[in-house]
Amino acid sequence: MPSFVWSGRRVGDVFSSARLISALTLLSRVLGMARDILTSHFLGAGLVWDAFALANRVPNLFRRLFGEGALTAAFVPAFVKRLEAGKRDEAFLLLRRLATALTLLLTAVVGIGIAVTYLFPADGKSRLEGEFLRIMLPYLALICVGAILGAALNGLKHFFAPAFAPVIANVVSIATILAFAGLAAEPLGRMLAWSVLVGGVLQLVTMGAVLVARGASLAPDPALGDPALREVGRQFAPLVLGLSFVQINEFLNTVIAKLCVAGDGAVSALYYGNQLTQFPLSLVGVAVATAAFPALAASAAGKRWPEFTELLDKSMRGTVYLSVPATVGLVVFAEPILQLIFEHGQFGPEATARAAAVMTYYSLSLAFYCANQVQVRAFYAMDDTKTPVRVSSSMVVLTLALALALVRPMGEAGISLATSIGGLVSFVALQALLRRRVEVRGGALARTFALSLAAALVMAGAAWLLRRHLPSIPRLGLTLDRAYRVGVPIVAAIAVYFGLTLALRMPEARRFLRR
């Protein structure tokens, strides 16, 4: 049997891969947070950062749509299926032709996008958005093709390079900010935009080199009539239809904040308020889903449904166990954490308060968004791309309507609340539909959620009381005193949560601590 065949893979192997992805994602997120600390210090939450954040949304929209979303979901099952059948050369040929087709398509998109920027209005913010877009749009093609290369490496059970690639991009951005910190806000924003493009080049080169070392050829092959490529295209079409609504909805949320909230800072508040929620989403939801996806696809391809059910059950319960305390902790400590990380330089108390409100509402459904990462991959593994599309497109309409209704009374915080409601409804809908297709151990999942939530609420209460009674230590200085008053309660909260869940004899606690 070839070494890459998933048959007989233990559930624990998925979590071993997830731990590697989580560790590298944590490193990337920590570096990303360092980058954001620097940008908040030098650029604040005003016009320049609003323009940069909005412009940066565009290439990242396509990255999620083509690279990490629809195309990856359509490609991985086809790629793994060929590996399972021992057709390694065919799998690599499919990768090469897909990468070529994607490069041609996205090069045209980049050209059109750059032309459109010259039609932007002449006001200060729109002018900056256009300039930043012209610099960063080529990153769109680089990161999308890089994501497909990363998906192929995951299919080959190589998780290091795809998870490490974002680390490179963050290092480039940090080095750029430090090198040009003496510049005024606008030219510094311009240099930061160039650093995004350089980071994309380095990520693509890194993953391409690893694939070539494993025998793949990345020479252009524009065989657009290839039946295998068409197979991926047939899966991709319904996926991109649904995911385009989701990604456009996220972009429109940013536009709504820009147009419907008076003054500057709303887009920045959405950006900074969402950053910390990305830690658990990436470290738990995305990491587990990424590691489980090839295994779920292989189990479904071989019709090994007991194995599929076991993988899905353990993945969902492990995700809930880790994401619920993160949800509660971020809600309780939103303002102190943001104050510690961002409130310095050009980022003042008002910006902290606005970002904290956004972060609180985003965090409310964090556990459901993490679980959705796994649920959606389960449908994709069964070659069912239509069900998640139908759910996501329905949720887009709901979320957009709620955002428009809530932005007037609540400002940008109403947009984040609308997003959380959409995440909760999506979870319920996906869970109900998944139960129609395969066995879902809903009782075990509900028990894990209930016990995790109870332990997390006790954890939060203990941490809040400890923080309230901790004395300030002025001689430490403002930043170290804030770190002490946030760090001590958080460490205590982690100990309380794991202690309680062990006392409750939750298998997820024993499995996590043992590994």
C-alpha positions, 0 to 999 in steps of 0.5 A, a space after each residue: 500500500 502506498 505511504 500516502 493512503 489514508 486507509 486505517 488512519 487513527 483519529 489521533 493522527 488527525 489531531 497530531 497534524 492539527 497540533 502541528 498546524 495549530 503550533 505554526 498558526 499560533 506562531 503566525 498569529 503571534 507575529 500577525 499580532 505583533 504587526 498589528 501592534 506596530 500598525 496601531 502604534 504608528 497608524 492608529 485607527 484613522 484614515 490611512 488604516 481605514 483605507 489600507 484595511 479596506 484595500 487589503 480586503 479585496 485580495 483576501 476576499 479572493 484568497 478565501 474564495 479561490 484559494 482557501 474556499 471553493 477551489 480548495 474544497 473542489 480540488 482536495 477530494 479529486 487529488 486525494 482520490 487519485 493518490 488513493 488509487 495509486 495514480 500519483 502522476 495523475 494527481 500531480 498533473 491535475 495540480 499543474 493544470 489547475 495552477 496554470 488555469 488559475 494563474 491565467 484567470 487571476 492575472 486577467 482579474 488583477 488587470 481589470 481590478 487595477 484599471 477600475 481603481 483609476 475610476 475611484 472618486 478623488 476624495 482622500 480616502 478613496 484615492 488612498 484605497 485606489 493606490 493601495 489596491 494597485 500595489 496589492 492586487 497582484 498578491 491576489 494571484 500569488 496567494 490563491 495559487 499558493 493556497 492550491 499548492 498548500 492544499 496539495 501538500 496537505 493531501 500528501 500529508 505534508 502540513 508544515 510548509 502551508 502552515 509556515 508560509 504565513 509566518 514568512 509574510 508576517 515577518 516581511 511586514 514587521 521588518 518593513 514597519 520597523 525599517 520605515 517607522 520614521 515615515 509619515 502615516 501615508 508613505 508608511 502605509 504605502 510601504 506596508 502595501 508593498 510588503 504584502 506583495 513581497 510576502 506573497 511571492 515568498 509564500 508561493 516560492 516556499 510551497 512550490 519548492 517543497 512540492 518540486 522536492 516531492 516530485 511535482 512539476 509546476 511547469 505551465 500546462 494550459 490544457 484547459 480541456 482536461 476532463 480531470 480539470 473539468 471535474 474540479 470545475 464542476 464541483 467548483 461552480 456551485 461552491 464559488 456561487 455560494 462562497 462568493 455571496 459569503 465573501 462579498 457579504 464580508 466585504 460589504 460589511 466593511 463598505 457598510 461601516 465606511 458609508 453608514 458610520 459617521 467619521 473615520 475609524 469604523 473600518 479600523 474598529 471592525 479590523 482590530 475587533 476581529 483580530 483576536 477572534 481569529 486566534 481560536 478560529 485558526 488555532 482550533 476550527 481551521 486547524 482541526 478542519 484542515 487536518 481532518 479534511 483529507 482523512 474524511 475525504 478518504 473515508 468517504 471515498 472508500 465508503 468507510 462510514 464508521 471511520 468517517 463518523 468516528 473522525 467527525 465526532 472526535 473532530 467536532 467534540 474536540 473543536 467545541 471543547 477548546 473553542 467554548 472557553 475561548 468564546 467566553 474568555 474573549 467576551 469577558 476580557 475584550 476591553 482589557 486585552 485590547 487595551 493591553 495590546 493596542 492602546 498606545 501611540 496613535 491608538 487611544 481609549 476611544 479606539 479601544 472602546 469601539 474595537 472592544 464592542 466589536 470584539 465582544 459581539 464577534 466572539 459570541 458565536 466563535 464556537 459555532 464558527 469553529 464547529 462550522 469549519 469541520 461541518 462544512 468539510 464533512 459535506 465537501 468530503 462526501 462530494 456534496 458541495 451544494 448543501 453548504 452553498 445553500 446554507 451559506 447563501 441563505 445566511 448571507 441574506 440574513 446577515 446583510 439584512 441584520 447588519 443594515 438594520 443594526 448599524 444605525 443604532 449600534 454603529 460598527 458593533 451592530 455589524 459584528 452582532 449580525 455576523 454572530 447571529 448568522 454563525 449561530 443559525 448556520 451551525 444549527 442548519 448545517 447540523 440538521 442537514 448533516 444528520 440526514 446524510 450520516 450518523 452524527 452523535 448529537 447527544 455526545 456533542 451536546 453533552 460536550 458543549 453543555 459541560 464545556 460551557 458550564 466549566 467556562 462560565 465558572 472559569 470566567 467568574 473566577 478570572 473576573 473576581 481575581 482581576 477585580 481584587 488584584 492590586 495595581 503595581 504602579 512601579 511596573 509601568 503602565 504596560 507591564 501593570 496591564 499585562 500583569 492584570 490581564 495575564 494572571 487572571 487568564 493563566 488562572 482561568 486556563 487552570 480552572 477550566 482544565 481542572 473542572 473538565 478533568 473533574 467532570 471526567 470529560 474525555 476531551 480533557 483527558 485526550 487533550 492533556 495526554 497529547 
